[in-house]
Each structure stands twice: as structure tokens, then as C-alpha cells.
Amino acid sequence: MNVVDNTLKGGFSCLYVSHGFRLIRLSMPAIMMILALCASLCYSGQTRASTDNTLAITGGLSVTDDLDRNINLRRPARRIISLAPHITEMLFAAGAGDRVIGVVNYSNYPEAAMKITNLG
């Protein structure tokens, strides 16, 4: 399988994935949605092994970030702050727009995003 990065007109990036004799073009928003879906399926109802047994019982979430810090949530996050306009669009497209409580400049699509608190 070969993967080739390419840029479309207008500055939009895409990936061409060749599998055998087929060439499939995937746009970056499509790739991000696929990754988000995979991540949500991986974490739905699962918790990582933790020394705190209450996390496993209550359906919490324990992850390690890039700086090797453990982050423990007793329950999944209910509020989202979007730090990029394209993420705001994807959150609304995925049906999580009602959980977004903060956005940054230029988060103007969909129209409902303009009514959310702008954090700069």
C-alpha cells in the first residue's frame, strides 16, 4: 500500500492511497472524521488499567499524555472547548455541537458556532 500526500486547489490537502490497482482519494476532513470515529469506538465503555478501582467501576477514563502525565477523569468530558475553526465544524458535523462551550476566532461555521463564547 502506497500513501502519497497531495494538495488540492484552494490549499486543501488530501491523501491518495493506492491499494493494488485502485487509487483512493481521501480529503483531510474525511481522514479526521475516520480517526475521530475510530478513537470514539476504542474508548467507548473501556478504561485503561488504573490503580484507582473507582475509575473502572464508574466508567471513567485514564490516559497518559505526551509528557507522560496521567490524566484521570471520573466520567467522560461533557464540555468541549474547540481550539481551531475546523475542529468546531467537525464537532458540529459529528453531532457534538451542543457540548461546545468555547471557540476561537474565525469559528463562524455553522452559524450556531458564532453564538458560542469566543475565547480569542
C-alpha positions as CSV (number, residue, x, y, z in Angstrom):
1,M,0.0,0.0,0.0
2,N,1.5,3.4,-1.0
3,V,0.4,6.7,0.5
4,V,1.0,10.0,-1.3
5,D,0.4,13.4,0.1
6,N,-1.0,16.0,-2.2
7,T,-2.5,19.4,-2.1
8,L,-5.7,20.3,-3.9
9,K,-6.7,23.6,-5.4
10,G,-7.6,26.1,-2.7
11,G,-4.9,24.7,-0.3
12,F,-6.9,21.7,0.9
13,S,-4.8,18.6,1.5
14,C,-5.7,15.1,0.7
15,L,-4.1,11.7,0.7
16,Y,-4.1,9.3,-2.2
17,V,-3.9,5.7,-1.0
18,S,-3.2,3.0,-3.6
19,H,-4.2,-0.5,-2.8
20,G,-3.4,-2.9,-5.6
21,F,-4.7,-1.2,-8.8
22,R,-7.1,1.1,-7.1
23,L,-6.3,4.7,-6.2
24,I,-8.5,6.2,-3.5
25,R,-8.5,9.9,-2.7
26,L,-9.2,10.9,0.9
27,S,-9.6,14.5,1.9
28,M,-8.3,15.7,5.3
29,P,-11.7,16.3,6.8
30,A,-12.7,12.7,5.8
31,I,-9.5,11.4,7.4
32,M,-10.1,13.4,10.6
33,M,-13.7,12.1,10.8
34,I,-12.5,8.5,10.3
35,L,-9.8,9.0,13.1
36,A,-12.4,10.5,15.4
37,L,-14.8,7.7,14.8
38,C,-12.0,5.1,15.5
39,A,-11.0,6.9,18.6
40,S,-14.5,7.1,19.9
41,L,-15.1,3.4,19.3
42,C,-11.8,2.5,21.0
43,Y,-12.7,4.4,24.2
44,S,-16.4,3.7,24.4
45,G,-17.0,1.9,27.6
46,Q,-13.4,1.0,28.1
47,T,-10.9,2.2,30.6
48,R,-7.2,1.7,30.9
49,A,-5.8,-0.3,33.8
50,S,-5.6,2.0,36.8
51,T,-4.6,1.8,40.4
52,D,-7.8,3.6,41.3
53,N,-10.6,1.0,41.0
54,T,-13.3,3.6,41.1
55,L,-12.4,4.7,37.6
56,A,-13.2,1.2,36.2
57,I,-16.4,1.0,38.2
58,T,-17.8,4.4,37.2
59,G,-16.8,4.2,33.5
60,G,-14.1,6.9,33.9
61,L,-11.2,7.4,31.6
62,S,-7.4,7.3,32.3
63,V,-4.9,8.3,29.7
64,T,-1.2,9.3,29.6
65,D,-0.3,12.4,27.6
66,D,2.8,13.1,25.5
67,L,4.6,14.3,28.6
68,D,3.9,11.0,30.4
69,R,1.4,12.6,32.8
70,N,-1.5,10.5,33.9
71,I,-4.9,12.2,33.4
72,N,-7.8,10.6,35.2
73,L,-11.4,11.6,34.5
74,R,-14.1,10.0,36.7
75,R,-16.6,10.3,33.7
76,P,-16.2,11.3,30.1
77,A,-15.9,15.1,29.5
78,R,-19.2,16.8,29.0
79,R,-18.0,20.3,27.8
80,I,-15.7,21.0,24.9
81,I,-13.6,24.0,24.0
82,S,-12.6,24.0,20.4
83,L,-9.2,25.5,19.7
84,A,-9.4,25.6,15.9
85,P,-12.2,26.6,13.5
86,H,-12.0,23.3,11.5
87,I,-12.4,21.3,14.8
88,T,-15.5,23.4,15.6
89,E,-17.0,22.4,12.2
90,M,-16.2,18.7,12.8
91,L,-17.7,18.8,16.2
92,F,-21.0,20.1,14.9
93,A,-20.9,17.7,12.0
94,A,-20.4,14.8,14.4
95,G,-23.4,15.9,16.5
96,A,-21.4,17.3,19.5
97,G,-22.2,21.0,18.9
98,D,-24.4,21.1,22.0
99,R,-21.3,20.2,24.1
100,V,-19.1,23.0,22.7
101,I,-18.8,25.9,25.3
102,G,-15.9,27.9,23.8
103,V,-14.5,28.6,20.4
104,V,-11.6,30.7,18.9
105,N,-11.6,33.5,16.3
106,Y,-12.9,32.6,12.9
107,S,-15.1,29.8,14.2
108,N,-18.1,31.0,12.2
109,Y,-19.5,27.9,10.7
110,P,-22.1,26.6,11.3
111,E,-24.0,29.7,12.2
112,A,-24.6,28.3,15.7
113,A,-20.9,28.4,16.4
114,M,-21.0,32.2,16.3
115,K,-23.3,32.2,19.3
116,I,-20.8,30.4,21.5
117,T,-18.3,32.2,23.8
118,N,-15.3,33.4,21.8
119,L,-12.0,32.8,23.7
120,G,-9.8,34.7,21.3
